[in-house]
Amino acid sequence: MQMPLEGVTVLDLSHALAGPFCSTMLGDFGAEVIKLEPREGDIARAWGPPLPGGETSYFVSLHRNKKGIEIDLKKPEGQELFFRLVERSDVVLENYRTGALARLGLGYEKARERNPGIIYCSISGFGQDGPYRDRAALDLILQAESGMISVTGEPDSHGVRCGVSIADMTAGMYAAYGILLALRVKDRTGRGQAIDVSMLEGQLSLLGTMIGGYLADGEAPRPMGTAYKALLPYQTFRTKTRDLALAVGSEKLWKVFCPVIGAPELADDPRYRTNADRRKNRESLIARLHEIFLTRSYEEWETLLLEHGVPIGAINSLAEVVEHPQVRARGALVSMDHPRAGKVRMVGAPVRLSETPGSVRTPAPMLGEHTDQVLRELLGLGDEALAALRAAGAIR
């Protein structure tokens, strides 16, 4: 059976993380992703720990299942190559500064003239319009501007950056989602469209319940460490050996939980009887639970709580995660042979389809590795045409 996106061609002009994360999602499920890089290459080629052969772990793990071509889009010949590739593609993906490609004459309107069915997805920090549209934006800036930092961190702190580039990755996921929606429309109508994905709005979507709460009661959320304003007990606690994460998510579970930890009286205490009561008396309840959890080891609590169906987890380091029994059992990490870096382990496709699963099939391309192959196979160019393009500086 064909993979879900087999037959879909994506011309990927994106760089750094948001766009490449999107195209990796598409490539894992069969799309032909042609990664078009400028002469200096994607800036992310220099990010992350080095691997053998001069590659970096960041780039290699992010760019599997793609073909790499190198074209100078500032050259007239390079621009014509772009449009010829657009004619044979379903999707253009880009995350340049807002309006940068349009100023080169390579924006959506021009692309649509050459291919009315093209889906042109633009990822930016703040979107394609509005007073902030021209601001340069990396992940940290959008975590700050969106309010994400203001609710992340320990109580009474100024907030901290989320440990992963969540604004970039959320935008990448929404871009993939938008592309799939547009492909569905194209299947029905044959028409393409422009997609405008902003990192700002991706963060707002993640903060949606918090924003809804603020609009309801006017109380701005603040950093709460591992705790959760809407529900408790729902946070981490110290034990004799290591920290545990606890999530008591319903009143039914609360009534089970209290006797299990040896404090049945808490269930009927009027201060803690409902989640609303517990929220009002958070400080005294959490102090009591901290005392209780310090009486046993994590291992003892894990056995006891799991036996009664109470959600509990360990605070694992990444060193522990990559050897985690569930991660191993699911085959969540995969190995890939790279021609320069050798065998590289990375996270595989996180979505599992029973009939048409995604897979990691080919390694990240070296800069310009597939330029000749793609131009020959997709555009039918021969030796003479390729030589002329090199002489003009459009390709290397």
C-alpha positions as CSV (number, residue, x, y, z in Angstrom):
1,M,0.0,0.0,0.0
2,Q,1.2,3.5,-0.8
3,M,2.4,5.8,2.0
4,P,-0.2,8.5,2.7
5,L,1.7,11.4,1.0
6,E,3.3,9.4,-1.8
7,G,3.0,11.4,-5.0
8,V,3.1,14.8,-3.1
9,T,6.1,16.9,-4.0
10,V,7.2,19.6,-1.5
11,L,9.6,22.3,-2.6
12,D,11.1,23.2,0.8
13,L,12.9,26.6,1.0
14,S,12.7,26.7,4.8
15,H,15.6,26.8,7.3
16,A,16.4,26.6,11.0
17,L,13.6,24.6,12.7
18,A,9.9,25.5,12.2
19,G,9.8,24.9,8.4
20,P,12.2,21.9,8.4
21,F,10.2,20.3,11.3
22,C,7.1,20.6,9.1
23,S,8.7,19.1,6.0
24,T,10.2,16.2,8.1
25,M,6.7,15.3,9.2
26,L,5.6,15.3,5.6
27,G,8.6,13.3,4.4
28,D,8.2,10.7,7.1
29,F,4.9,9.8,5.5
30,G,6.0,9.6,1.9
31,A,6.1,13.1,0.5
32,E,9.0,13.8,-1.9
33,V,10.7,16.7,-0.1
34,I,13.2,18.7,-2.1
35,K,15.2,20.9,0.3
36,L,16.4,23.9,-1.6
37,E,19.3,25.7,0.1
38,P,21.3,28.8,-0.9
39,R,25.0,28.8,-1.5
40,E,25.8,29.1,2.2
41,G,23.4,26.4,3.2
42,D,20.8,26.2,6.0
43,I,22.0,28.0,9.1
44,A,21.1,24.9,11.2
45,R,24.0,23.0,9.5
46,A,26.2,24.6,12.2
47,W,23.9,23.9,15.1
48,G,24.3,21.2,17.7
49,P,27.1,18.8,18.7
50,P,29.4,17.7,15.8
51,L,29.2,14.3,14.2
52,P,32.0,12.6,12.2
53,G,32.5,14.0,8.8
54,G,31.6,17.6,9.7
55,E,27.8,17.1,10.0
56,T,25.9,18.1,13.2
57,S,23.4,16.0,15.1
58,Y,20.8,18.8,14.9
59,F,20.8,18.9,11.1
60,V,21.1,15.1,10.6
61,S,18.3,14.2,12.9
62,L,16.0,16.9,11.5
63,H,16.4,16.4,7.7
64,R,15.9,12.7,7.0
65,N,13.8,11.7,4.0
66,K,14.7,14.8,1.9
67,K,16.7,15.5,-1.2
68,G,19.1,18.4,-1.1
69,I,19.6,20.9,-3.9
70,E,21.5,24.1,-4.0
71,I,20.3,27.0,-6.1
72,D,21.1,30.7,-6.0
73,L,17.7,32.4,-6.0
74,K,19.2,35.8,-6.6
75,K,20.3,34.8,-10.0
76,P,17.8,35.1,-12.9
77,E,18.6,31.5,-13.9
78,G,18.1,30.3,-10.4
79,Q,14.7,32.1,-10.2
80,E,13.6,30.4,-13.4
81,L,14.7,27.0,-11.9
82,F,12.5,27.8,-8.9
83,F,9.5,28.4,-11.1
84,R,10.1,25.3,-13.1
85,L,10.2,23.3,-9.9
86,V,7.0,25.1,-8.7
87,E,5.3,23.9,-11.9
88,R,6.1,20.3,-10.9
89,S,5.4,20.6,-7.2
90,D,2.3,20.5,-5.0
91,V,3.6,22.6,-2.1
92,V,6.1,25.4,-1.5
93,L,7.3,25.8,2.1
94,E,9.2,28.8,3.3
95,N,10.0,30.7,6.5
96,Y,12.1,33.6,5.3
97,R,11.6,37.1,6.7
98,T,8.1,38.2,5.8
99,G,8.0,39.5,2.2
100,A,11.6,38.5,1.4
101,L,10.6,36.1,-1.4
102,A,8.0,38.4,-2.8
103,R,10.6,41.1,-3.1
104,L,12.7,38.7,-5.2
105,G,9.6,38.1,-7.4
106,L,9.2,34.6,-5.9
107,G,6.1,35.1,-3.7
108,Y,2.8,33.3,-3.8
109,E,1.2,35.5,-6.5
110,K,4.0,34.8,-9.0
111,A,4.1,31.1,-8.1
112,R,0.4,30.8,-8.6
113,E,0.7,32.2,-12.1
114,R,3.0,29.3,-13.0
115,N,1.0,26.7,-11.1
116,P,-2.6,27.6,-10.1
117,G,-2.7,24.4,-7.9
118,I,0.3,25.4,-5.8
119,I,0.0,25.4,-2.1
120,Y,2.3,28.1,-0.8
121,C,2.9,27.8,3.0
122,S,4.7,30.6,4.8
123,I,5.8,30.3,8.4
124,S,6.8,33.5,10.2
125,G,7.1,34.9,13.7
126,F,4.1,37.2,13.7
127,G,2.2,36.5,10.5
128,Q,2.1,38.1,7.1
129,D,0.3,41.2,8.2
130,G,-0.1,43.4,11.3
131,P,2.3,45.9,12.9
132,Y,4.9,43.2,14.0
133,R,5.0,41.5,10.6
134,D,8.5,42.8,9.7
135,R,10.1,41.9,13.1
136,A,12.8,39.2,13.0
137,A,11.7,36.4,15.3
138,L,13.4,33.3,16.7
139,D,11.8,30.9,19.1
140,L,12.9,32.7,22.3
141,I,11.3,36.0,21.1
142,L,8.0,34.3,20.4
143,Q,7.9,32.4,23.7
144,A,8.4,35.8,25.3
145,E,5.9,37.9,23.2
146,S,3.2,35.2,23.3
147,G,3.1,35.0,27.2
148,M,4.5,31.5,27.3
149,I,7.5,32.5,29.4
150,S,5.3,34.4,31.8
151,V,3.6,31.2,32.9
152,T,6.7,28.9,32.8
153,G,9.1,28.5,35.7
154,E,9.1,28.5,39.5
155,P,6.7,30.5,41.6
156,D,7.7,34.2,42.1
157,S,10.2,33.9,39.2
158,H,10.3,36.1,36.1
159,G,9.5,33.1,34.0
160,V,11.8,30.9,32.0
161,R,12.1,29.6,28.4
162,C,10.6,26.2,27.8
163,G,13.3,23.7,27.5
164,V,12.6,22.9,23.9
165,S,11.9,25.3,21.0
166,I,8.2,25.0,21.4
167,A,7.2,28.0,19.3
168,D,9.2,26.7,16.3
169,M,7.9,23.2,16.7
170,T,4.3,24.2,17.2
171,A,4.4,26.4,14.1
172,G,5.9,23.5,12.2
173,M,3.1,21.1,13.3
174,Y,0.4,23.7,12.4
175,A,2.0,24.2,9.0
176,A,1.9,20.5,8.3
177,Y,-1.7,20.5,9.4
178,G,-2.5,23.4,7.2
179,I,-0.8,21.8,4.2
180,L,-2.8,18.6,4.7
181,L,-6.0,20.6,4.8
182,A,-5.0,22.5,1.6
183,L,-4.1,19.2,-0.1
184,R,-7.6,17.9,0.7
185,V,-9.1,21.0,-0.9
186,K,-6.9,20.6,-3.9
187,D,-8.0,17.0,-4.3
188,R,-11.6,18.2,-4.6
189,T,-11.1,21.4,-6.6
190,G,-7.7,21.3,-8.2
191,R,-7.0,24.8,-6.6
192,G,-4.1,25.7,-4.4
193,Q,-3.9,28.5,-1.8
194,A,-1.6,30.4,0.4
195,I,-1.2,29.3,4.0
196,D,-0.1,31.9,6.7
197,V,1.2,30.3,9.9
198,S,2.6,32.4,12.7
199,M,4.6,31.2,15.6
200,L,2.7,33.8,17.8
201,E,-0.7,32.2,17.1
202,G,0.7,28.7,17.6
203,Q,1.7,29.7,21.1
204,L,-1.7,31.4,21.7
205,S,-3.3,28.1,20.8
206,L,-1.3,26.2,23.4
207,L,-2.2,28.9,25.9
208,G,-5.8,28.9,24.9
209,T,-7.3,27.5,28.2
210,M,-5.1,29.9,30.2
211,I,-6.2,32.8,28.1
212,G,-9.8,31.7,28.4
213,G,-9.4,31.6,32.2
214,Y,-7.9,35.1,32.3
215,L,-10.7,36.4,30.1
216,A,-13.2,34.8,32.5
217,D,-11.8,36.0,35.9
218,G,-9.3,38.7,35.1
219,E,-6.6,36.9,37.1
220,A,-3.3,36.6,35.0
221,P,-1.6,33.2,35.4
222,R,1.9,33.3,36.9
223,P,4.7,30.6,37.0
224,M,3.7,27.7,39.2
225,G,6.7,25.3,38.8
226,T,5.3,21.9,38.0
227,A,1.8,22.7,39.5
228,Y,-1.3,23.4,37.5
229,K,-3.7,26.2,38.4
230,A,-6.9,24.4,37.2
231,L,-6.4,21.1,38.9
232,L,-4.7,19.6,42.0
233,P,-2.9,17.7,43.2
234,Y,-1.2,17.8,39.8
235,Q,2.5,18.4,40.2
236,T,5.8,16.9,41.3
237,F,6.8,15.9,44.8
238,R,10.0,14.8,46.5
239,T,10.4,11.3,48.0
240,K,13.2,9.6,49.9
241,T,14.9,8.7,46.7
242,R,13.8,10.7,43.6
243,D,11.0,13.1,42.6
244,L,7.7,11.8,41.3
245,A,5.0,13.4,39.1
246,L,1.4,12.9,40.4
247,A,-1.8,13.7,38.5
248,V,-5.1,13.3,40.4
249,G,-7.4,14.2,37.6
250,S,-10.9,13.7,39.0
251,E,-13.0,13.7,42.2
252,K,-13.4,9.9,41.9
253,L,-9.6,9.5,41.8
254,W,-9.2,11.9,44.7
255,K,-11.3,9.6,46.9
256,V,-9.2,6.6,45.9
257,F,-5.9,8.5,46.3
258,C,-6.4,9.7,49.9
259,P,-6.7,6.3,51.6
260,V,-3.8,4.9,49.4
261,I,-1.4,7.5,50.8
262,G,-2.5,6.8,54.3
263,A,-4.6,10.0,54.8
264,P,-8.2,9.0,54.3
265,E,-9.3,12.0,56.3
266,L,-8.3,14.4,53.5
267,A,-11.0,13.1,51.2
268,D,-13.8,14.3,53.6
269,D,-12.0,17.4,54.9
270,P,-14.3,20.3,53.8
271,R,-11.2,22.3,52.7
272,Y,-10.3,19.7,50.1
273,R,-13.5,17.8,49.2
274,T,-13.8,19.2,45.7
275,N,-11.3,20.5,43.2
276,A,-12.6,24.0,43.7
277,D,-12.1,23.6,47.5
278,R,-8.6,22.3,46.9
279,R,-7.7,25.2,44.7
280,K,-8.8,27.7,47.5
281,N,-6.7,25.8,50.0
282,R,-3.8,24.8,47.8
283,E,-1.0,25.9,50.1
284,S,-2.0,23.8,53.1
285,L,-2.9,20.7,51.1
286,I,0.4,20.7,49.1
287,A,2.4,21.2,52.3
288,R,0.7,18.2,53.8
289,L,1.3,16.0,50.7
290,H,5.0,17.0,50.6
291,E,5.3,15.6,54.2
292,I,3.5,12.4,53.2
293,F,5.6,11.7,50.1
294,L,8.9,12.2,52.0
295,T,8.0,9.1,54.1
296,R,8.7,6.6,51.4
297,S,10.9,6.0,48.4
298,Y,9.8,6.6,44.8
299,E,9.9,2.9,44.2
300,E,7.5,2.2,47.1
301,W,5.1,5.0,46.0
302,E,5.2,3.8,42.4
303,T,4.1,0.3,43.3
304,L,1.4,1.5,45.7
305,L,-0.1,4.2,43.5
306,L,0.0,2.2,40.2
307,E,-1.8,-0.7,42.0
308,H,-4.7,1.6,42.6
309,G,-4.7,3.3,39.2
310,V,-3.3,6.7,40.4
311,P,-1.3,8.3,37.6
312,I,2.4,8.6,38.6
313,G,5.6,9.0,36.7
314,A,9.4,9.4,37.3
315,I,11.3,12.6,36.5
316,N,13.6,11.0,33.9
317,S,16.7,12.5,32.4
318,L,17.2,12.2,28.7
319,A,19.9,9.6,29.4
320,E,17.2,7.5,31.1
321,V,14.6,8.2,28.4
322,V,16.7,6.9,25.6
323,E,17.0,3.6,27.5
324,H,13.4,3.6,28.8
325,P,11.7,0.2,28.5
326,Q,8.6,1.7,26.9
327,V,10.7,3.7,24.4
328,R,12.6,0.5,23.6
329,A,9.5,-1.6,23.3
330,R,7.8,0.8,20.9
331,G,10.9,1.3,18.8
332,A,10.5,5.1,19.2
333,L,14.2,5.7,18.5
334,V,15.5,4.6,15.1
335,S,19.0,4.3,13.5
336,M,20.0,5.7,10.2
337,D,23.3,5.2,8.3
338,H,24.7,8.6,7.1
339,P,27.4,8.6,4.4
340,R,29.6,10.9,6.5
341,A,28.4,10.7,10.1
342,G,28.0,6.9,10.2
343,K,25.2,5.3,12.2
344,V,23.0,8.0,13.9
345,R,20.1,7.4,16.3
346,M,17.2,9.7,16.3
347,V,13.5,10.0,17.2
348,G,11.3,8.3,14.6
349,A,7.8,9.3,13.4
350,P,5.6,9.8,16.4
351,V,2.3,9.1,14.6
352,R,1.5,5.4,14.0
353,L,-0.8,4.2,11.2
354,S,-1.6,0.5,11.1
355,E,-1.7,0.2,7.3
356,T,0.6,3.0,6.0
357,P,3.1,3.8,8.7
358,G,5.7,6.5,8.4
359,S,9.4,5.6,8.3
360,V,12.9,7.0,8.3
361,R,14.2,5.9,4.8
362,T,17.0,8.2,3.7
363,P,19.6,10.3,5.6
364,A,19.8,14.1,5.7
365,P,21.3,15.3,2.5
366,M,24.7,17.0,2.2
367,L,24.6,20.5,0.8
368,G,23.6,20.3,-2.8
369,E,23.9,16.5,-2.8
370,H,20.9,15.9,-5.2
371,T,21.0,19.0,-7.3
372,D,21.9,17.2,-10.6
373,Q,19.6,14.3,-9.8
374,V,16.5,16.4,-9.1
375,L,17.1,18.7,-12.1
376,R,17.6,15.8,-14.4
377,E,14.6,13.7,-13.1
378,L,12.1,16.5,-12.4
379,L,12.9,19.0,-15.1
380,G,14.6,16.8,-17.7
381,L,17.8,18.8,-17.8
382,G,20.8,17.3,-19.5
383,D,24.6,17.8,-19.2
384,E,24.7,20.9,-21.4
385,A,21.9,22.7,-19.5
386,L,23.5,21.8,-16.1
387,A,26.8,23.1,-17.3
388,A,25.2,26.4,-18.4
389,L,23.6,26.8,-15.0
390,R,26.9,26.3,-13.3
391,A,28.6,28.8,-15.6
392,A,25.9,31.3,-14.7
393,G,26.4,30.7,-10.9
394,A,22.8,29.5,-10.4
395,I,24.0,26.1,-9.1
396,R,27.3,24.9,-7.8
